[in-house]
Amino acid sequence: MRMEQIVAKALDRLNNDRYILSNLIFARVKELSLGAPVLVENMNTKTHKLTDIAIFEIAEGKVTLEKIQDENADFF
């Protein structure tokens, strides 16, 4: 699947809100860089960009805004 299609699928899950998508990608990349496990198959942090992994996870519904907010509740 092409990256444009994956981004479109991720946007569709977020009601086409690019602002929320960018914030969700940023939050997930931060988690991945701190050692969070990758939630999609056939991807790892050694061979794929963290942003690509985050977008795939969002497109597949593995990462949602609610999950990110719950995990970061201690910081806010």
QUIWO-V692641 format. One record per residue. N is the residue number from 1. RES is the residue in three letters. PSI is psi in radians with two decimals (none if undefined). OMEGA is omega in radians with two decimals (* if undefined). BURIAL is 1 if it has 24 or more other ideal C-beta (glycine too) atoms within 12 Angstrom, else 0. Layout:
n: (N:N)
res: (RES:RES)
psi: (PSI:PSI)
omega: (OMEGA:OMEGA)
burial: (BURIAL:BURIAL)
This chain:
n: (1:2:3:4:5:6:7:8:9:10:11:12:13:14:15:16:17:18:19:20:21:22:23:24:25:26:27:28:29:30:31:32:33:34:35:36:37:38:39:40:41:42:43:44:45:46:47:48:49:50:51:52:53:54:55:56:57:58:59:60:61:62:63:64:65:66:67:68:69:70:71:72:73:74:75:76)
res: (MET:ARG:MET:GLU:GLN:ILE:VAL:ALA:LYS:ALA:LEU:ASP:ARG:LEU:ASN:ASN:ASP:ARG:TYR:ILE:LEU:SER:ASN:LEU:ILE:PHE:ALA:ARG:VAL:LYS:GLU:LEU:SER:LEU:GLY:ALA:PRO:VAL:LEU:VAL:GLU:ASN:MET:ASN:THR:LYS:THR:HIS:LYS:LEU:THR:ASP:ILE:ALA:ILE:PHE:GLU:ILE:ALA:GLU:GLY:LYS:VAL:THR:LEU:GLU:LYS:ILE:GLN:ASP:GLU:ASN:ALA:ASP:PHE:PHE)
psi: (2.43:2.68:-0.62:-0.67:-0.65:-0.77:-0.71:-0.70:-0.71:-0.76:-0.70:-0.69:-0.38:0.48:0.63:0.54:1.78:-0.55:-0.82:-0.71:-0.81:-0.69:-0.66:-0.72:-0.80:-0.81:-0.73:-0.68:-0.68:-0.77:-0.79:-0.69:-0.41:0.07:0.19:2.54:2.56:2.34:-0.02:2.61:2.72:0.39:2.50:2.85:-0.20:-0.50:-0.16:2.62:2.52:-0.63:-0.69:-0.75:-0.80:-0.75:-0.74:-0.75:-0.71:-0.78:-0.60:-0.01:0.22:-0.44:2.25:2.89:-0.68:-0.70:-0.73:-0.77:-0.71:-0.72:-0.50:0.26:-0.53:-0.38:-0.31:none)
omega: (-3.13:-3.09:3.12:3.13:3.13:3.11:3.11:3.12:3.10:3.10:3.13:3.12:-3.10:3.12:3.09:3.12:-3.10:3.12:3.11:3.12:-3.11:3.11:3.12:3.08:3.13:-3.12:-3.12:3.09:3.10:3.10:-3.13:-3.14:3.10:3.04:3.10:-3.13:3.08:-3.03:3.12:-3.12:3.05:3.06:3.04:-3.02:3.13:-3.08:-3.13:3.07:-3.13:3.12:3.11:3.11:-3.13:-3.14:3.10:3.14:3.12:-3.13:-3.13:3.11:3.14:3.13:3.09:3.13:-3.13:3.13:3.13:3.14:3.13:-3.12:-3.12:-3.08:-3.14:-3.08:-3.05:*)
burial: (0:0:0:0:0:1:1:0:0:1:0:0:1:1:0:0:0:0:0:0:1:0:0:1:1:0:1:1:1:0:1:1:0:0:0:0:0:1:1:1:0:0:1:0:0:0:0:0:0:1:1:1:1:1:1:1:1:1:1:0:0:1:1:0:1:0:0:1:0:0:0:0:0:0:0:0)
